[in-house]
Amino acid sequence: PLFTGLNMNSLLLKVQFFMMFLGVNITFFPQHFLGLAGMPRRYSDYPDSYTTWNIVSSMGSTLSFISIIFFLLIIWESMISNKTNIFANHLNSSIEW
């Protein structure tokens, strides 16, 4: 609410946070196993033995992308519903947020 003065749905924001947290971890944690298995970095083509972990990593990046779209929808919903902030926790004259 600092920039726009609008409140966002806190439940949806928590769901989005956990979706993004899972998506990032599912994206990058399998890369650790691929590195231990000997997959070189920066290759456009890789042996078929690495396919499973690359699919898991791709699913994680898809989940991260969906959570970003979900966050944009949360922002859009807060602007459409126009839930204004009644009590502000910050002072307008303060330079700190």
C-alpha positions, 0 to 999 in steps of 0.5 A: 500500500505504500506506492498506491495506497491500495491493500492486496488480499493477504491470503492470495499473497501468501499463496503466491509466495509459497508458489514462487518459493516452491517454483524457484526451489524446484527449478534450481535444486535439480540442477545440483543433482545434474551437476553431480551426475556430470552434466556440463553447463551451457549445452544446448543438447544433452544426453538422454540420461539427464532428461528426468531432472531437466523435466523436473527443473522445467516444471519448476520454472513453469510454476514460477512463471505461473506464480508471477502471472498470479502476482500480476492478477493480485495487483490487478484485483487490488486496483479494480476492487479499490480497497483503500488503506484506512490507517497508514503505518508510515509517516508521509514526512519520513524518508524511510519506508 
